[in-house]
């Protein structure tokens, strides 16, 4: 078990590097470029929200998994904008090598399963992969055209993409997306895209999660992580570590919880786990988050709004096996990042090992005791060296 869980964490910590891969697209407020980790989170959310547009045979849970890992190879191979002159055969070879290395960090069974899923996405022959590809093609279009101050050259990339590029296929495979993109470019279209446009306000609004900073820094210590890329990373954690759950869980539901769990921070902000523990402040924060959930999920059509809000409430209550495990995973990821970056928020908040045990360990042990046994053994030497036992 020790060797297996060690391999799982080696993969999860290596995956952290995807946050340092910048894409051409800007985030919606146009303040900076998007990175590939937060892009992957947003695409997973697109899959959940736009599930009604999928063919009946599409399994949305598999689509979400594909989109979580589809860009991991960019850690080694980098991102390549579609508008650049690139040797695509060389890129494909580099990505195959990256997939072999990255998924090879996992235990053999998990590594083979994830590499096969990544390969399925790349080949785009199954219904699941084809729907995932459609989302990957349309999300950058809307992110650009709904941007606060999009760059003229980015709009031109979108225009060329819709007319002559890979997104042109959306006219047949996802006409609502194609026609709405054309509308946003100023063209008149006859197609009714209202089923899509009713959902885009939510998807656009939660893009702001990419600007919510957390106390935890990236593994390399270069900056604070944001809540969108954090959500992506803990979804990977929940997926890879699901076998260590204390009780039987539905991993697909856990991933959906983790996909949605921090969306309320768009309005309510993040609350550091090692910050002030004042009960009155905690109650005020909870009220802010409840109001945020009502507003944000209320942007969706009623049936989806109710479904997503209920899933978020289940996570918050932490009474079901799925929610207890999801909460455990949410607690453990920052611990590993702090260890990787030399202390991080433990130093910022003068945290002792006893405090980590109390605020983190007890929660993780409820849902995944084997995970905490491993993590605590990993972090104990750091606290001993720094006299913080």
N, C-alpha and C positions, 0 to 999 in steps of 0.2 A: 504493500500500500504506500509506503513512504516514497519509493522510487516512482510510482505512478503519479502521485499527487505532486511530486517535485517536478516531473516533466510537464504536468498540466500548468503549473505556475510559471515554468520557464517560457512556455508559449504565451501565456497571458501577459507577462511582463514584456516580452518582445513585441507583442501587439501594440503596446503603449506607444511605440515609435510612429505609428500611423498618424498620430496627432501632429507630427512635425512635417507631414507631406502637404504642401500647399497646392490647391487647385487654381485654375484660371478664374472660376466664378467668384464673385463677391457674395458675402452674406447679404441679407435683404436690406439692411440699413446702409450698405455700401461702404462701411468703414474699413473693411479689410477683406483679404481673400479667405475663402472657406478652406478648412483642411479636410482631408479624406476621412477622418474618423467621424467628425460631426456630419459630413455629407452622408456617410453610411447610416448614421442614426436617423437622419431626416428621411432617407429613402425607405428605411424600415417602417417609419411612421406613414409615409405615403402608401406603402403596401397595406397597412392596416386600415387606413381611412378610405382608400380607393378599392378595397376588396370587392364592392358591388360591381365593379367594371371587369372583374376577372371572369373567365369562362368557368362553367360549373365544375370542370375537372381540376381546376387549379386549387392547390392546397396552400393557403396563405401562410401558414406557419413555416412551410419550407421556403416560400418566397422571402419571408422575413429573414430566415437564416442565411439564404444566399446573399442577400443584400448586406447583412452584417459582415460577411467575410469577403465579398467580391473584390474589394480594393486592397486587401491586406498585402497583396504582392507588391504594391507600390512602395512598401517599406524598403525593398531592394531595387525595384525597377523604376520607381518614380511615377509621377503623373504626366500624361502627355495630352495636351489640349487637342481637340479634333481639328482645330484650324492650323496647327503647325505642320510643317513639312517633316515627316518622321518616317524612318524605316520601320514600318509596322511589323515586318517579319522579325526584325531584330528585337523589337519590343515584346512580341509574343514569345520569343525564345527566352528573353530575360524574365518574363513573368512565369513561365513554366519552371525555370530554375528556382525562382523565388518561392513558388508554391511548394516545390519539393523540400526546400530548406525549412520554411516556416512551419508547414504542417508536419514535417519530420521531427519537430521538437516535441510533439505530443506523443503519448502512448500510441503504439502502432495501430490499434483498432480505431481510435479517435482520429488520428492523423489521416488514415486512409479514407474514413467517412467524410471528413471535411474537404480533403483534396478532391474527392469524387464530386462533391456538391459544387465546389468552385469550378471544376471542369465542366459540369453540367451547365452552369451559368454561362461559361465562355462559349460553349458549343451552341447554346440557344436552340436546342431541338425539341425539348419537352415543353409542355404547356406552362409549367411552373417557371422555367427559365425564360421563356418568351415574355411572360407577363413581367417578370423582374426586369428584363431588358427594356421593356416599354417605359417602365417607371424611371429607370436610369436615364432614358433619353428625354423624358418630358420634364423631370424635376429641374434641371438646369435652365430650361426655357422659361419656366414660370419664375424661378428665382431671379433671373435677369430682368424679365419684363415687368415684374412687380417691384423691382428694386426702387429705393427712394431716389437715387440719382445714378442710374446705370450709365456705364461708359458707352459712347457711340460705337466703338469697335466691338463691344460685347453684343450690342443689339444687332450689329451686322453679322456676327457669328451665328446668332440665333436665326436671323433671316435666311442665311445661306444653308443652315442646317435643316430648316423646314422645307426649303425649296429643292435643295439638291443633295443634302447630306443624309445621315442615318435617320434623322427624325422625320424625313419625308414619308417613311413607311408607316408613321402613325396615322396618316390619312385613312389607311385601310384597317390597321390593327387597333387604333385607339382614336377614332374620329373626333370624340369630344375634346381630347387634348390638342389634336392638330388644329381643329377649327377655332378653339379658344385662343391658341397661340397666334393664329392668323388675325383674329379679331384684335388682339392686343397690339399687333403690328399695324393696325389701321385698315385691314381688308374686310370687306363685307362677306359674310358667309351665311348660308341658309340653315346650317345644322344647329339644332338645339343642344347647347352644352350646359344647360342649367343644372343637370344632375352633378356635373363636375364643379361648376362655379359655386354651388352651395357649400362645397367642402373646402375649397381653396382658402377662404378667410381663416379657417382654423390652422391649416398647414402653413399659411404665411405668418400668422400671428405668433406661432410657437417657434418660428425661426429665431425669435429674440432670445431663446434659451441658449443660443450660441454666444451670447454676450453676458450671461450670468456667471460671474466668477466664483469659484469655491476656494476654501482655505487650502486645499491640497494642491501641491505642485505636481507637474509631470515627473516621470521617472528621472529625467535628466536635470531636474531642478530649474529649468530655464524660465518657466512661467507658471502661473496658476492654471489649473484646468478649468474648463467651463462645463456647465451642467449638461449640455447636449453631448459632448464627447465623453463625459463621465457616464451618461446613460448608455451610450454605445459600448463602452468598456465593460460595464457591469452586466450588460446583456451577454457578452462573451463569457464573463465569469459564470453567470447563471447557467448557461448552456454547457460549458465544459465541466463544471463542478456539480451538475445535477445528480450524478450518481452518489454523491456524498450526503444527500439530504437525509435528515433523521427519520422522516416519514415519507410514505409514497407521495409523489407530487406529479403534477402535469407540467412538464418543462415548457410546453408551448404557452400555457397560461402564465407561467412565471416570466417568460420573456415579454409577454404583452404588458404585464404589470411594470416591469423594469423599463420598458419603452415609454410608458406614460407617467411613471411615478414622480418625476421632478418637473413636469410641465407647469405646475402651479407656481414655480419659482419665477416664471415670466412676470407675474404680478407681485409675489410675496418675497422674492429673493431667497438666497440660501442662508441656512443657519448652521454655522460650524459646530460639529459635535463636541469639540473641546472648548467652545466659547462659554459665555455666562449661562448658568443653569437656573436662573431666576424663574420660579413658577409663574409669576404674573406675565413675564415676557414670553414664556412658552405658550401660555394660554392665548395671548395676543397674536402670536405667530400662527397658531393653529386656526384662529378665526380668519386671519388673512388668507391662509391656504384654502380654507373651505370656500371663502368668497371667490378666490381665484379659480377654483375647480368649477364652481357654478358658472362663472363668466366664460371661461375658456372652452369647456366642453359644450357650453350652450351655443357656441358658434357652429356646431355641427347639426345636421338633421336630427330630429328628436330621437329616433331609435338608436343611432350611434352615440348621441350625447348621453343617453341613459346608460347604455352598455359600458362606455368608457368611464363615466363618472362612478358607476358601481364598482368597476375593477379598481379604480384609484382608491375608493373608500375601503375596499377589502384589503388592499395593501396597507393603508394607514392603520386599520384596526388590528392587523396582524393576529388574527384568530384562526385562520385556516392554514393547513399545511403549506399550501402554495405561497401564501403571504408571509408566513414565518420564515420560510427558506429565502424568499426574495429579500426580506429585511436583513437576513443574515449576510447575504451576498452584498447588499448595499453598504453594510458596515465594514466588511473585510477588505474591499478593494483599496480604500485610502491607506490602510495600514501597510500594505505591500508597497504602495507608491512612496510613503514616508521612508520606509526602509531603503528603497532604491535610491532616493534622492538625498540621503544623508540625515534625515530627521524631519525635514519639512515642518508641518504644523505642530509636531511634538515640541520642537524648539520654540516655535512662535508662541505657543500657549503654555509652555513650561509643564509638559505632561509627564507623569510618572507611569511606570508599568502597571501599578495598582489602578490608576485611573483608566488605562486602556482595558484592563481586565473588567473593570466595572461598567464602563460606557460602551465597550465594543465586545469584549469576550463573552459576557453573559448573553448578549443578543445572538452572536454567531453560534454559540454552543446550543442554543435552542433549536436552530434549524439545520446546522451542519457541524456537529461536534468534532468530526475527524478533520475538518478544515481548520478549526481553531487550534486543535492540538498541533497541527503542522505549523500554522502561522505563528503561534506563540513561541514555539521552539526556535523559529527563525529570528524573531525580534528580541528575544530575551538577552542575547549577547550585546546588542546595541544599547539597551537600557543599563546593563551592567557596566559597560565602558563609560557611559556618561553619568554614572552615579544617580540614576533615576529609578531605582527599583522600588 
